[in-house]
């Protein structure tokens, strides 16, 4: 956890691409979702105010094609600020 936080703190965030990269790492830490699921997610699957992600197996590549909702891990507000 500390290593990931260190990576986020040291990553550049000057351009839109760099900010996107930071957000992606923060999102992975917040959700714990698998790579293939994250790659196939759409913004409509993320509920920022509800601190959750709806992984609909019809649209998201989930393990064993299961539909479920995951909630953000309590990793700190700073991580969520980087993500969302």
Secondary structure, 3 states (H helix, E strand, C coil): CHHHHHHHHHCCCCCHHHHHHHHHHHHHHHHCCCHHHHHHCCHHHEECCCCEEEECCCCCCCHHHCCEEEECCCCCHHHHHHHC
